[in-house]
């Protein structure tokens, strides 16, 4: 592995590990662990502190995936992929949060935008359509994650990278889906 890839991984991971959700919430005196889902991510910030603050945090999460992916991608495409993927891993397992983290969707969107801007349009489009149709962020996120490797296969490039991101996002959303389905079963007669 080249030194550039190692540096890309370290920078990406460190950028991803910084949690705008936790920083913004703590400045307002809110501990996200005890609010809503307990998740240190943009959706939970939106529930706890309002939609505008949630959107701001989501945009910051996008930036922390975008900048490493695009910056290193200008030097070497593979380094950009590594930096973007590492940012997502840093986001979902931040050492600053004792291994906890968000779901990784916005950071992954930034990584995709920084590496493959046209793919980002398609994947974000899927996310928006599913969200509008079902009003369920986790389902929209899973649909977008599944769309990513499909787009990669159709483009004929970076399929393993896209598949890796999709797996991380689907695994991170599994508890949300299980919890939601359990609630629906309880509500059914």
N, C-alpha and C positions, 0 to 999 in steps of 0.2 A: 504494500500500500504506500502510495507516495505521501510525502510530507504535506502536500497541499490538501489531500483528502483528509488527513488527520486534523489539520488546522480547521478545515471546513466543518468537520464533525464537532470539534470542540467549540468553535464559535457558534455554530447553529444550535448545539445543545444548550449552551449558556444563554443565548438569546431567548430560546424557547422556555427555559426554566424560570425566567423572570415572570411573575404573575401580576399583570395589570389588575385583574379582578381583586386579588387580595390586597394590593396596594391601595386601590381606590376605595374599597370597602373599609379597610382599617383607618384610612384618613377620615372617614365619616363615622367612625366608631362602631362599625359592624363587623362581627366575626362570621364569615360565610359558613363556617363549619356548623353553626347552629341555626342557619336560616335556609328555608326552602329545602332543596335537595342536599345541601351541605357541600355541594361541589364548588370549587374555586374557579368558576368559569363565567362567561358573559351572560348566559341564559339565567343563571342564578342571581347574578348582579342585577339583571333586568327585573327579576321578580322582587328582589330585596330593596333596590334603590331607584327603580323606575326604568322605563324603556329607554329613555335618552342615555342614561348612564350605561345601560347594558349594551347599547349600540356603540358607544364610545369605547368600551372595553373590547367588544368584538373587533372593532377597527384596529385597535392596538395589537390584538392577537394576530390579525391578518398581517400587520406590518412586521411582527417578529418572525413570521414565516417567510414573508416576501423578501425582506432585505438580505438575509443570508443566502437564500436561493438565487436571487437575482445578482447580488454582488459577486458571489463565487462563480456563478454561471457565466459572468462576463469574462472570467479568466479561463474556466474549463467547465464544460457542460456537466461532466460527472461530479465535479466538486460542488456545483450548484445543487444537484440532486441530493448529494450527501448532506449538505448544509440544511437544505429544506426538510429532509427526513429527520435529521437530528434535532431540528427545532421542534418538530412535532413530538418526538420522544421526550425532549426536555419539558415541553408543556404538560404532557400527561403524567410525567414522573419527576417532578421538580425536586431537586435536593434541598431547595430553600423551603419546601413545604413537607419535608420528611417523606419524600417519595410520592406524595399525592399530587394531583393536578387536575386540569380540566379534561374535557372530552377530546379536544384537539381539532375540532372542525374548522374554526376560523384560522388557526395556525396552518393547518393543512391547505386551506384555501389559498393562503398567502404563499405557501411553498409551491403550489400548482401555478398560481399566477406568476410567480417569479421564474418558474422553469418552463412552463407551457401556457402562455396567456390565452390562447384560443381554447385549450381544454378547459380552462377556468370558466370561460363563458358558458360552455355546455354544462359543466358540473354545477355551477351556481344556478343555472337555469332549471336544472332538475330539482335542486333543493327548493327553489322558490315555488315551482309548480306543485310539488308534493306538499309543501307547507300550506299553500293556499287551498289545496284540495282537502287536506286532512287535519290541518291545524294542530300538528304534532311535530315539534322540533326534532325529536329523536328519530322519528320515521323519515323525515325529510333528510336528516343527516346520513342515515343509513342508505337511503336511496341514492344520494349524491356520492357516497363512498363506493357503492356498487357500480355506479355509472363511470367512475374514474378508470378502472382497469378496462372496461368496455371501450371507452374512448381511446385508451392506450393501444389496445389490440387493433382497433380500426385505423389508428395512425401508424401502427407498426413500429412503435418505439417505446422504450422505457417501461415496458409492461411489468417487469418485476418490481420496479419502484412504485408504480401505481398500485399494484396488487398489495405491496407492503403497507402503503398508506391506508388502503381500504380495510385491510385486516385490523390494523390498529384502531381505526375509527369504529368499525363494527363491534369489535371486542369491548371497547370503552362504552358503547351504548347498550350492550347486552343487559346490564342490570336495569336500565330504564324500561326496556321492552318487557322484561320479565315482570317487573313491578306493575306496569300498566296492564298487562294481560291478566295478572292476578286480581287486580282491582275490578276489571271487567267481569271476571268469573264470579266474584263476590256480589256484584250488582245484578247479575243475571238471576232470574227466578228459578 
